[in-house]
Amino acid sequence: LIQGNGGTHRVRLSNNGGVAQLESLDSGVDLAFETQAIERMRIKAGGFVGLGTSSPDQLLHIFSSSDPTLKIGDNADTGGKSSIILAAGNSMVNNDFEIEYKKDLATDRLDFIDGSGSPRVTLKNGGFVGIGISDPGSILHIKNSSSVLKLESSTGNDVEYSWMINNDTKWTLRTYASGERFGFLDTSFQERLSILQDGRVGIGTSIPQK
């Protein structure tokens, strides 16, 4: 079936080896799909697909003036999973990352999975975050064979770790940029305990003599 306006703007619907095929027969012509006289989808001549836009600038471009949402899922009541795979090269093992939402009677979480197929970061429904563990038991749960957590200043400033209650700082652990010591500071940021690199400890003084 070929429809068009004389020798231009021709569209062909055909059976190509058992596959229904819709194609534009004119070079450089887009395909647009409408409902109720409003364009809903456009396939550019170069292959970009637009939903809600007639000028897609990526392989898939979704646009709406009212906060567009892309939903991926199934209707299973007892459990299931939805995934997005981000791949480079030819999508072989160790060559992609996956974002997976998993829900069943025992699990309700979002996993960030590396090329090995193992979850590296997990966001559990309820707000718990796990790094190296898929069933975190606290707001932040880190598990690793070396148990290393690093805090680094990219500007060469002091590095601080604070304990807070109701947005009120109670204690602060500060490592000074000079590297000479680290100290424990109270709620008014007065240093109460100091430990120097050579092992000297000060209580009430940041320059202990012994």
Beta strands, then each sheet from edge to edge (+ up, - down):
strand 1: 2-5
strand 2: 8-16
strand 3: 19-24
strand 4: 31-35
strand 5: 38-43
strand 6: 49-51
strand 7: 60-62
strand 8: 80-87
strand 9: 96-103
strand 10: 108-113
strand 11: 119-124
strand 12: 129-131
strand 13: 140-142
strand 14: 159-165
strand 15: 168-175
strand 16: 181-185
strand 17: 191-196
strand 18: 201-203
sheet 1: 1+ 2- 3+
sheet 2: 4+ 5- 6+ 7+
sheet 3: 8+ 9- 10+ 11- 12+ 13+
sheet 4: 14+ 15- 16+ 17- 18+
end
